[in-house]
């Protein structure tokens, strides 16, 4: 069952808004790449995350929407023609990915249901350079190595996000009071975590185009804000790139971090809820197909 067809003028307007929203940031990245320039903060979105910029810029309808006079979308994987237009056809969903979709949904649900905590203060970035002679980023540090080590040792490290924890230096690993792993992510993810909220972007693009372009863009914008705070609170000196430090090595800086962390979590919560709703609906439609129903 599909919605009433969306007139061509309406979906074209949505497509233009989507492109206008994302194009400036993506064009800056493209221009830097053309000049051979690296960016220590924003390149993360094109190196750590694997989604192509062309795919992020591409507008696609939400699952269930029908595009009137939308034949140009027939080239989109998963789409097909129906009586009143073009739509994403659930029969073309890759059934071999059902288990992975369930895993994504379980992580999203368990994260949403868990009580948010805001006491990590972004220490994960400090733990990644703790007693490390060659930090991953080729950027000067704001503090000396002994000062960084002393601060990390003065705090309780409580990183719940595996994809941050796995980059801890060997010396920092035993300092973490939690032990998240790839296999137990659903047991540790929590909605206050800056990285869990950043990774909503990955949770959206992983299932593109079934997640819909506008939800993907919403997740991307929250991820950008989270990444900005993440690196402002890091021990790197990024002022030449326009990033003013959130000095979590001070009590005032830690208070500032928590306020901003809460703001990002508040923006991320409805996006997580929409992803949950979308993926539940997808699984509801896919399951009968997988059993031959």
N, C-alpha and C positions, 0 to 999 in steps of 0.2 A: 504494500500500500504506500503510495507516494503523495506528497503535497500537491496542491494546485500549482500549475506551472508559473514560474516567476517570469514576468515580461522581460524581454531582452534589454530594454532601457534600464530596468531596475538592477539586473545583475551586472550589467556593464558599469553602472555607477558604483556598485559595491567593489567591483574589480579595480576601478580607478582609485577609489579611496584606499584600498589595500596597498596598491603600488606606491601611492603618494606617501603613505605612512612609513613604509620600509625603505624606499629607494634612497633617501639621503644617506642613511647609515651604510647601506650596502655599496653605494657608489663611492663613498669615502674609502671603504676597504678595497674596492677594485682599483681605485686610483693609487693607493699606497702600494698595492701589489705590483701595479704597472711600473712604479718608480723603484721597486725593489726595497721598499721600506717595511720594517717590522713594527708592530705596535704591541707593547708588553701586556696590555689589558684586553683590547678588543680582538686580537688575533685568536684568542681562546675560542671564540665562537665558530671559527673556521678550521680549527686544528683539533681541539678536544671533542667538539661536536662534529658530526659527520654529514650534516645536511647541506646540500649544495645551495649556494646563494640564489641560483636561478630558480630552484624549487621553492625556496622561501618567498621569493618575490612573486611567484605564480599564484594567482587566485584560483581557488577551486570551491565548488559548492559544499554545503554540509550534506552529510548522509541523509537521504530521503528527499532532498530538494530536486525539483525538475526545472531545467532551464529551457525556456521557450526559445526556439531558433538557436539552440546551443550546439549545433553540429561541430563547431570547432573543438569542442571538448571530447569528441569521440576518440581523439588521439590519446587522451588521458587514460592510463591503465586503470581498469575497473569500471569504466563508464560504458554506457550503451544507450541505444535509442529506444524510447518508449513512445506510446501513442501521442503524448502531448509535449514531447521534448527530449532532452538528454539528461540522464541521471547516473549516479553511482549505483551499479547493479550488485546487490549483495551476493548473487550467485558467482561473481567473479572475485570474491574475497579469497585470498590464499589460505585454504583450510589448514595447510601444514603449519601456519603461524598461530593457530588458535591457542595453543598452550602458552605461548609467549604473551599473547594478549591477556590471557587470564592472569599471568604473573604480573603484568603491568597494572592490571585492575586491582589485584590484591595489595600491591604496594601503595597505590593511590588510596584505597579504602582504609588500610591500616594506618597510614599516615594521617588521614583526615580524622580518624577516630581517636588518635593519641593526643594527650594533653601537650600543648606547646610548651617548650622550655626555651629560655633566652639567656642562659648563663654561660655559654661557651665563649662569648666575646671575640669570635673569629680567630681563636688561637691556632686553628689548623694551619694557616699560612705560616705562622711562626714555627710550628712543629716541623714544617717542611724544610726549614733552613737551620733548625736546631743542630748545632755542632756539625754543620755541613761546610766543607771548605769551598765547594763549588755549587752555589745555588742555581736552581733551574733557570731562573730569569736573569738575563744579562742586564741588570739594573742595580744601581748602588743601593745599599741598605741605609735606613735612617739611623740605625744604632749599630754599635760594634758587635762582633760575634759574642764576646763575653757578656755584654749587656742583654742581648737577645736570650742567651742561655739562662742568665740569672732571672729574667722576667718569666720565661716559660716555667722554670723550676719553682717560682713563687706562686704559681697558679695551679688550679685543678683543671687538667685537660680532660674534656668530656665530649669528644667528637663522636657523633652518632652516624656519620655519613661515610659509607665505605669508600666511595670514589674520592673522598678527601683523605681519609685515613690511610689509604694505600700508598699515598705519596709522602707520608711521614718519613723522616730519616730513621735509620735503624735505632739510633739512640733515643728517639722520641717515642717510638712505638710503645715501650713499656710504661710510659708516663700517662697514656690514655686509660682512663678508668673503664671505658667501654671497649668492646671488641667486635665491631661490625665486620661482616664478611660479605662476599658476593652472594652467598647462599642464604644469609639470614637478614637481608636488607629489610624485609617486611616487619621484622621484630625490632628494628632500631629507628627507622625513619620517623621523624616527627615534624609537625608543621611549622615550628619556629626556626628550623634549620635553614640557614641561608642557601646551602647547596641543594637541599631537597626542593626548595622553591625555585632555584635556578634550573633544576633538572625537569621541571614541568615542561620546559621547552623540548627536552629530549622525549618526554612522554607523549608530547603532541606530534612531533615530526616522525617519530618511530612508526606511527600509524597513519601518516599522510598518504593519500588524500582523504582517508576515512574520518579524520579528526576535523577537517574543515579548515580553510585558510585563515579565517578571521580568529578562530580560537588559537590557532598556531601563532598568529601575530600577537595576540594578547599575552600568550606565554612567553614569547620572545622578548617583549617589552619588560615584563617582570624580571626575566633573566638578566637583561641588561642592567636594570637597577640593582639587582642583587650582586652582579659582578662588580659594579662600581663600588658598592659598599665593601665588598669582599677585599678589593685591592686597596681601597683607602685605609682599611684597618690593618693591612699587611705591613710587615717591617720594611717594605721597599720605599724608596724615595721617588715618587712618581709626580712630583710637583711640576716638572717641566712638561708633562703631558696633560696638565690641568686637573690632577687628582690631589686634593688637599687631604692630608692625613687625618684619620680618626685615631687619635693616640690612645689606643687601648692599654698602653703601659701606664696610663694615669687613671685615677678613679673617675675623673670627668669624662675622659675618652670612652671608658667602658659604659658609662651611663648614656652617652651619646649613641654608642653602638647599639645598645638594647632598644632605644627609642626607634632608631631607623630599622632595626631588625624586625620589630613589631609592625612597623608600617608596611614593610615588604610582605610579611606573613599575611597581613590583612588583605592585601591586593592579590596574593596568591590563592587564598582560600576559595573564592568563587571560581577561579580557573580550574582548580583541582576538582571542585564539585561538578563543573561542566564536563571535564574529561571523564569522570566516573559515570555520569549520566550517559554520555555518548558511548562509552565502551560497554556498559551494561546493555544498551540497546543493540549494539553490534552483536554481542554474544547471544542475545536473545534471538536474533534473526539468523545467526550463523549456525547455532547448535543443531537445529532440525536438518540443515543441509549436510552437516558432518555425519549424521546418523542415517542419511538417506531419506529423511522425511520430507 
